[in-house]
Amino acid sequence: MDGLEYWVNEASGLRRIEDKLIGLWSKWGYREVNTPTLHSWDDINAGRSGVGDRAWKVLDQEGNVLCLRPDVTIPIARLVATDLRDEPRPLRLSYAGATFQRGTMAGAAEERPQYGLELVGVDSPAADAEVLAMAAESLLAFGLDEFRLVVGHMGVLDGVLAGSGLLAEEGDRVKQALQNRDHVALERLVAPVGAPAGRTSLLRYLTEPLTLPLGRAAESLGFPATDDDPSWSRLHEVASIIRGYGLDQYFVFEPGLVRGLGYYTGLVFEVTCPVLAWPVGGGGRYDGLIGAFGKGEPATGFAFDARSLYRVLKARGLEQKPAIPDLLFVADESCSYMAWSKARAYRQQGVAVEVGLENEVSSMMEYARRRGFGKVVRIMADGSEEVLFDRGSR
């Protein structure tokens, strides 16, 4: 990626994506919030998220350990439990902000902008489905329909692992292997599971995506979904609502989906696109997190990785190009004041105009060519305009 693409085009592209998402989410009732970039180390650890090990730490003048925000959901959970505790529920919040984690270079902090939302105060299939629908509608708003909502459920996974005969610590290692996509380790860890047929079924169940209807797909792998399992029942209700939204073609259930944050308690999901080898975003339910800062409340949400989303849209030709001013005015030094006056009048009418800062017309024409201006106009001393170039008339 060259300097212009990284520092200019991407910056303006991210801004336009942010504006579109925040505007879309506001139509669903989500209000934008900001949280501080610098946080107490104790606050970040209170979330038990697992991001603390990757946080970029600093010391204040009194020797207190602080860290740059490695995650946005944890600060929002603290905000909800304190300043927003008396707000009516459900509480719908959105944000656009950077996270900071230690990079591959020693001492370096990797900045990762995110766009996300949180739905607080409701523990229901409808709340889970709304967040899934918001993720899908967000991508569809850009004209992107090549994506999947890969959904899992911590309760379903825990139930399957417990029913397979694995000990609790063995199940934890299986989850770690699933999170790391380490299939070699996964095969070794499920080796104690009964007969080879049992091992094969468990491996398939944990690694193969299931489409709707979930029950028949699960039964085909030897793990029937029963109505007395609350996690399965919840998942079926969510899937039913998603079908009602008309979004079921984007929905895939992956029983072995594990996200790398420790606060998830129920439904989890990732958003994948074929042009990227990693998820564009993800989220899930985290009912235990807000209680770390005050009164406990149910909550769910998700976030897009901003740069990954920009790359996907760019790869599909769906990103909005940086705006180029409609006009370039050039003028001799003796009448530059006239160019500035006219440019101001055009801008007040909503037209983007640049005024050339050089007197040499040929150099300004070369600048206009390289920047891609559609029209170049020379301003004369009497205020008249001479069109030097007009792409629309060609």
N, C-alpha and C positions, 0 to 999 in steps of 0.2 A: 504494500500500500504506500503510494507516494505521499509526500508532505501535504500537497493540496487536498488530496482525498481525506487524509487523516485529520488534519487540523482545520480545514475550512468546510469541505463538502459534508463530511461526517457530522461536524458540529451543527451546521444548519439543518442537516437531515434529522438529527436527534431532536432538535428543537421542534421541528414540524411534527414528528411522531408524538412527542410529548404533548403538544397542544391538541392533537387529534384525540389521543387517548383520554386525557383529562376532560376534554369536552364531551366525549362519548360517555364516559363514566358518570359525569355530572347529570346526564339525562336519566340515569338509573338511580339518582339520589345520592351519589357518592360525593362527599365534600373533601376538598384537598387540604392536607395538613403538612406541616413541616416539623421535623424533629432535629435537635442539635447534632452536629457532626462529632463533637467530642463528648464522651460519656464516662461515667464512673466504671471502673473495671468490675466492681461488685454488681452493678446493674446488669452488665452484659453477661456475667456469669450466672446471675439469678435466673436467666432464661434456660439454663441447662441445654443450650442449643448445640454445643459442640463446636461453635465458631470461635470460642475464646482462644483456642490454641493457635488460630491463624490471625488473631487480632494484632494490630500495630499499636504498641503501648508507648506511652510517654509519662513523664513525671511532672507534676506541678511544683510550685515553689515550696510547698510544705511537704513534698515527698509522697503525695498521694498518687496512686497508679490510675492513670486515665487511658482511654484508648479511642482511636478513631472508629467510628461506627462500622462494625463488620457486617451488620445486618440491620434492616429497617424495621422488621416486625417486632423485635424486642423493644426498641424505644417507643414504638406505637403502643405496645402492650402497657408500658409504664405510663404513658400519657393517658390511656383509657382508664387505668386504675386510679389515677390521681386527678388531673385537671378536668377530665371529661367524665368523671364518675357519676355526675348528676344529670348528664345529657340523656334524653329519652332513647330507649332501645327499640328496634335495632339501630345500631350506630354504623353507618356506612362511611368509610374513610378511604381516600386515595392519596397517592404521593408520587413524586418524582424526585429521586435523590440518589446520591452516590454512596456506595459502600467501599470500605477500605480493608484489604487483607494483605498479609505479607506475601510478596511476590517471590519469584524464584531467585532473585538477586538478594544477597544479604542486606538487610536494613531497608530494602525497598518496599514501598506500600503500593499495591496494585489498586487502582481506582476503577470501580465497576458501577456505572450508573444503572439505575433500575427504575421501572415504572410498575406500580403495584396498587393493590387495594385490599382492604380488610373489612369483613362483615362481622360485627360483634353483637353478642347478646341473644343469639338464637341458635339453638341446637336442634336442627331439623333437616330432613332430606331436602326440603325446599331451599334452605340456605346453602347447602352443599351444591345443589343443582344451579343456583343462581351464580355462584362463583365460577363454576365450570362454563356456564353459558356466557358469562362476561368475557372469559378468556377466548372463547370461540368467536363471539361477536366482535371482539377487538381486532382479530386478524381478518375477519370477513370485511370489516370496515375499510381495510386497505386494499381490498380486492384479492386477498390471498385465500385460496381454499385448499391448498396442498399442505395440510397439517393434520395431526391427530392429538386428541386428548387421551393420553395414556394414564388410566386410572387404576389405583390400587387401594387397599384398605388395611390398615395396621391390624384391626381386629380379625379380619379374615385370615391374614397371614399368620398371626399368632395362633389362631385356632387350628390351622392346617399343620403347623409345625408341632404344636402340642399333641395333636391327634396322630402324628406320624411316629410317636414314640421317642423322639429326640429329647434329651434333657434341656433344661432352660439355657445353660451356657452353650450347648451345642447349637440351639436355635439362634442364639445371638451371633455365633460365628457364621451361621448360614446367612443371616441378614447382612453381615459385613461383606460376605462374598457376593451377595446379590447387589449390594450398593456399589461394589467395585467392578461389577460385571466380570468377575473372575470365575469362569465356568469350570476351570480345572480344579480350583479349590472347592467349588460347589459340589462337583461329583464326588470328591473325596469325603466331604462332610456328610453327605447323605448316604454313604456306604453302609452305615449301621442300620438302615431302614429295611428290615425284613428281607423278603425275597427280591431277586433282581427285578421282577415285574413291579414291585412296590417302589423300588428306587427309580425305575424308569418313569412311572406315573408321576412321582413327586417332582422329578426333574422337569418333565414336560409341563406339569402344572405351574411350577414356579417360573418358567422361562417362556412359555408360549402365550401370546396374547389371545384373549377371548372376545369375540364380538357378541352383540345381542342376538338372541336372548341368552342371558348369562347362565341360567340353570342348565339348559341342555348342553351348552358348551363345556361346562364344568363336569357334568356327568360323563361326557365322552372321554374325559381323562381319568375317570375313576374317583373323583372327589365331588360327590353330589352336594348341591347347595340345599340345605334344609331350612324350612320355614322357622324352626325353633332357634336358629342361629341369628341373634340380633344384628350382627354385622352384615351377614348376607341379606337379611330382610331390608336393612337400611340401604344397602347398595342397590337392591332391586328397585326400591322406591325412587332413588336418585336417577337410575337409568330410565324409569318410566317418565319422570318429569323431563329429562333430557329429550326423550322421544317426543313429548308434547311440545317442546320448543322447536322441534324439527331439526335437531342437531345430532341425531343418533349416528349419522354417517361418519361423524368425526370422533366417535366414542369407541375406545378400545379398553378392555379390562386386562390388566397384567397382574396376576396374583402376587408375583414376586417383586413388585415395584417397591423399592426402599429409597427414601430421600435422605440426604446426608445431614439432616438437622434433627436434634434430639427431642424437640418439643412437639412433634406431630403425634396425634392420638387417635385419629380415625381415618377418614378418606384422605388420600394423597394423590397428586397427579403431576404429570409433566406434559409440556407442549412440545411436540417434535415436528420438524419439517425435513423433507428428504434432502434439502440442499446443505444441511448441517449435520455433523456427526454427534453433536451434543444438543441437549434441550434448549429451546428458545426461552423457556420459562417454566414455572411450576409453583406448586403450593399445596395447601391442604388444611385440615382441621387441627387446631392446637388448643384444646379446651383447658389445658392445665397451665398455660403460660401467664395469663393475666393475674392469676392468683399469686404469683411470685412477687407481685408489687402491691397487692391489696386484696379486695374481694374478688374471688374467682368468677369468671364468666366464660361461656362458650364463645368460640371465635373461629373463623376460617378466612382464608385469603390466598392471594397468589401474587407473583411478580414476574415481569418480563426482564430478561437481561437486555438492556437497551442496545448494546452494540451487536448482539446476536440477532435481534429483531431487525436492525438496520441492514445487516448483511443479507438476511433472507430476502427482504424487500428489494434490495439492490440486485441480488442475483436473479430475481424474477422481473426486474424492470418496473417495480411498483413503487420505488421510492420517489418522493417529490424532489425534483432537481432544485438546486440553489437558484433563488430568484436573481435574474439579471435585469438591471435597470432598463426601462424601455428606451430611454433617450440618452445620448451623450451630446452635450453642448460644447462647442469649441468657439473661441473668440480671441481676437487680438487683445493685447494688453490694454489698449486705449478704450475698449468697450467691454471689458470683462464684467464691469458692474451691471451692464445690461443683461449679460448671460445669467448672473446670479439672481437678478430680479425676476427674469422670466422663469428660471428653474423653480424659484419659490412659488410662483403662481401655479405652475404645473403640479407641483407636489401637493398644494392645497386642493387640487382637483383629483388627487389620488394617483397621479402618474409618477413613477420612479424616474428620477433624472440625476445623472452625474454631470458635473461641470469640469471640463478639462483644465488641468493646471499648467499646461504648456502652451506656448504660442504657435509652435511648429505643427501645422496641420498634418503633415505626413506621419509624424510620430504619433499623433492622436488617432489617426486612422489605423495605424498598426496596432495600437493599444485596443481600439474598438474591435478589430478583427480577432485578436487573441482572446478577448473577454467575451465575445459573442453578442455584442450589442445589435439590436435590430434596426436602429436608426441613428444616424449621426447628422447633427444640424449645426451649421455655422451661424452665429449671431452677429449681425452687422451693427454698425454704429447707430443707425436709425431705428434699430429694433426689429428690422425685417429678418426673416429666417431663410437660409439657403440650405436645402437638403443635399448633403454630400453622399449619403448612403441610406437606402431604405430597403431592407430585405423584403418587405411586404409588396413592393412594387416590381420585384424582379420576376 
